[in-house]
Amino acid sequence: MDGMPECSWDAGSTSFASFGDIPGNLCSPTDDWPRPFRKLNHDAAWDHLAAASNLHSVKFDPTGRWRHLGSHTVEHVAHHMPIIVREHLELITQKHGDRVVPPPLIADMFAMAIRAFDDAIANDVLELFPGGLSSLSRLSDLQIQEVLDDQLSGGQNYTKARLCLYGTTALVALVDPDHQNLWLANLGDCQGLMVSETNQKAWNVEVLTRFHNGENPLEVQRVMNEHPGEPECILDGRLGDTPFKQPPEFTRRILYNLYPGQHDTSPWEEFLMRNHTPPYISSTPEVTHYPLDPSPRAPRKYLILCSDGFTDICGTNQRAIVDHLALRLLWQALGNDPTSVSRVLTLNMDSPWLDDVSIVVQCL
């Protein structure tokens, strides 16, 4: 959702929500509870939930604001990633001619395409400076700013550098034309689920991905193994962001000069002081291969791709709500009743109280 739609809440009555009534993990017990919200009837709550969501899949943010730094990299990836994957796929199929490409090679290709795409984001900026990173020491801040600030002449350099300020997760699905194979590439804390119909009242749920964040012990161990002798490579269970894929000079000389004098660099410096042997964040996705059965008698399967905002609000009830498609899935996750949904939609609070939620449901 790019912004909260213009809605009138006059049809409902005022009620109050306590800290434990709001799903997710952004709220705090110190946020001056209880807080008022507008209690809507079922039809009004459903209509407003639909209006607040992008129904091409479901993308929902009740605050109408991005909680992260910005959406520029997200939009860049959403547009260009399918193109890059298609180009790599065309190359590998051309090399094999009439032969079927083995699924493991498709998985390797998938990972290579995403890794190359991520590397290009920083490399496109370094190419603006002949000699790359090592040349920056010979340039003044003013000279670097003159290269980056080209907005009056089209802004191509500025746009390239701005992508390095932000990050994004990636969860990408690829299905072959015969519907015999699914490949799922994951980077970050999104989640992929395969839901199979076993009978009219039961579903089989398979989790196809793992979280790549500081809450995953395997991911924490990976970072620690790759950076021996750096006890603070993981601090408070958190990993770094985009600047942790490049040496500190990249951030201090390029990103700081993108907006000179307009931001507080102290939060960045807190991390950069521990940035000794980058990269700390891996751009190599985990690729899962899942065989499909295209026969007419095979049970129906649904692939659910969702952001961490959805898993936050599901909590321990995730397996109990997967039989609802897209918007119904979101309705169920938010509490499955008009009052619970109304709390999330109309809570009177200035700061974001729920992470943005994205859900894609694909019938296979």
Salt bridges, closest charged atoms under 4 A:
ASP21 OD2 - ARG343 NE 3.88
ASP43 OD1 - HIS42 ND1 3.66
ASP118 OD1 - LYS245 NZ 2.99
ASP141 OD1 - ARG253 NH2 3.06
GLU197 OE1 - ARG300 NE 2.71
GLU219 OE2 - ARG222 NH2 2.91
GLU226 OE1 - ARG222 NH1 2.91
GLU230 OE2 - HIS227 ND1 3.97
GLU269 OE1 - ARG252 NH2 2.77
GLU286 OE2 - ARG210 NE 3.06
GLU286 OE1 - HIS212 NE2 3.34
ASP323 OD1 - HIS324 NE2 3.47
ASP355 OD2 - ARG67 NH2 3.25
